Amino acid sequence: MHDIEQLADAWRSQLRKGTLELAVLLLLGRAPRYGLQLVDDLNVAGLGVAEGSIYPLLSRLRTEGKVETEWVDRGVGHAHKVYRLSAHGEACCAAMQAVWRDFSRGFERIAGGKR
Amino acid sequence: MSDQSAVRLPVEAERFLGRLEQALGPLAPGERQEIVDEIRSHLSERAAQGATELLAGFDDPEAYAATFVQERALAGALAGGGTWAVGRALLSGARRIGWWYLVLVLGVLHLYGAVFLLLAVLKPIFPAKVGLFVGGSHVAFGAIFGEDFPGRAELLGWWAIPLFVALGVPMLWSANWTLRALGRWRLARLRAAGLH
């Protein structure tokens, strides 16, 4: 039983790693966010990541031109580095989402026993 | 970028940020500062929310910095750098001796490939000095520009050129292909390892 739980955890972790980029792009497509907001939103959605994990990913997305950044200081608390989706990021997100839908439809067909 | 100094963080968080900044040393100063500022902003907000284990979601600062530094080095080398840049990027994050041996072997293979192509270019310029030489008990393959040996004869003639090309091109290509494949594999591992 313990082994099965470990297997499920390991698999969940692999799935999360594989889909985290798409999840972040989708969240940024809805509204600009800073790192901590993304972490909290991902956790609420059950796609929890360790807090530090988000920044190397965001840094890579910026290098790849998928997101743009801006430091915002509203004068209360501390400044935040806010990320927004770029035009390239929107295109990547749409393409990834299409792949994901195809994949999940195919998977559902198998899981649901449909042909 | 805004002033982050207004928020006072616990000593261990400040120590983490100091070590992080140091470990991010290979990055450009502006880039390094921006990463540190962003993590400071994150920790400050968590502290303001009343969190006590501020650093629970972060690796130790050196390992955490390595995810930024190595990722950039490898991604940059794979995107626009040559074979040697990819090799250097692979070595910059290598902690196992096996990586050093592997990259060294591929580097030597690449070097030999380049030398064979150079010999193919030199053959028409120095036909008597480049090729396969035998004489007495001596055999030499390549170029003889220094010490000579008596009674030597060059056996390949102009066939040396296609032979050098046939040796050099696959060596260069296979070393380059293998190093880039290793680079892509390592990059994928780094990106996956950075996600917890």
Interface residues (C-beta under 8 A of the other chain):
Chain A: R16 K17 L20 Y34 G35 L36 V39 V49 A50 E51 G52 S53 Y55 P56 L57 S59 R60 T63 W71 D73 G77 H78 A79 H80 K81
Chain B: M1 S2 D3 Q4 A6 V7 E34 I35 D37 E38 I39 R40 S41 H42 S44 E45 R46 A48 A56 G57 F58 D59 Y64 T67 F68 E71 R72 A75 R191 A192 G194 L195 H196
